[in-house]
Every structure is written in structure tokens, then in C-alpha cells.
Amino acid sequence: MSTQRRVTLRIQGTVQGVSYRESARQEALRLGLSGWVRNRSDSSVEATVEGEPGALEDFIRWCHSGPRMARVTDVARTDGQASGEFRTFTVERTS
């Protein structure tokens, strides 16, 4: 039985134009996570991430601060069951 989990995050604040997505990709890969991150048209950033629960929690903690120029005001999360559909962590197009 897999211990992998999935979390979908909505990060709000000054999170676009500050290298948030690329920094999130690097952090996710460092932690061994898979999934994607993208800008949203409402100026937030969204991420769907899968991996071991401890690594996911580390990533979520990182998301609360993000890269140096970011100013995060809120991180909303939705937990779910991992699908195993991702092989790596990518930056996707704006939704």
C-alpha cells in the first residue's frame, strides 16, 4: 500500500513575477515530489503535488514563504489520494 499523498495548493499574495513557480519547481524536485505549478488569472499560484507525506509538509511550509521576493498572504490546501500520474514536477501554462 502506497503512502504517497496528493495536495492541491492555492497560494495568494505577491506570488507572480517573483520566480515563485520556478523556485517551487526546484524545491519540489529537491524534496522528491512530482506534479505541477502554474499562475492563475486571478494573480494567485496553484500547485498539485504528490509524494511522501513528510516531503509534502516540507513543501507546504516552503510555500508559505516562497522565494525571497514573494509575499505570501494565504496558502489554501486540499488533500487527496495520489494518482501516480506525474513523473516529474513541471511549470504549466497560466490557467
Beta strands, then each sheet from edge to edge (+ up, - down):
strand 1: 5-14
strand 2: 34-39
strand 3: 45-51
strand 4: 71-81
strand 5: 89-91
sheet 1: 4+ 1- 3+ 2- 5-
end
